[in-house]
């Protein structure tokens, strides 16, 4: 999605773990054609040492999207 106010996904998602990781958790097979990468590639590029998973938040989002 893109208009004059917003671009989804964020064009800088490859440098923003707080965007990439939750999106990967929601749809691990997502391809981002503008970046020429999959969300899996992007999410896996972040160091797991500095990240923590919030399973309850991910589950809440999944329920909202159904």
N, C-alpha and C positions, 0 to 999 in steps of 0.2 A: 504494500500500500504506500502510495506517495502522493502528497499534495503540497501546497505551499507552506503548510504548517508542520507537517510530520512525515517522516519516512520510517516505515516498518518493514523489515527489521532495521535497526539503527545501522547506518553505513560503517560505524566504528565498532560493531559488535565483536570483531576479532581482537580488540584490545580491552574489552569490558566483560570480565568474568561474571559480574552480577547480572548481565543480560544473557550471555551465552549459555551458562550452566543451567539455569531454569528452563530455557527454551529447549536445550538438549534433553532434559528430563521429561519434558512434555511430548517431544517428538524427535526421537534420536535419528530418524531417517530423513529429516528435513534437509533439502538442498538449497543453498543460497546462490542462485545463478549470477547475481551481480558481483559476488565475491569469488565465484568459481570454486567454492568449497562447500563441504557439508557441515552441518552444525556439529556433527561428531568430531570432525577434524579440528574445528575451532575450540570446542569445549575441552578436548583432550590436550590442547596446547598449553593450558594453564596448569600451574604447579598445584598439585593436590595438598601440598604442605601448608598452604596459606588459605585453603578453602574448607568450609564445613557444610555438609548437606543438611538441609532443613526439610526432612521428609514430611512433616505435618503440613507445612506450607505448600509443598508440591501437591500433596493429596487434596488440599482444599481447592487449589486452582484447577486440578483435573476435574473435580466434581462440578465446579462452576461452568466448565467448558462443555460438559455433557448435555 
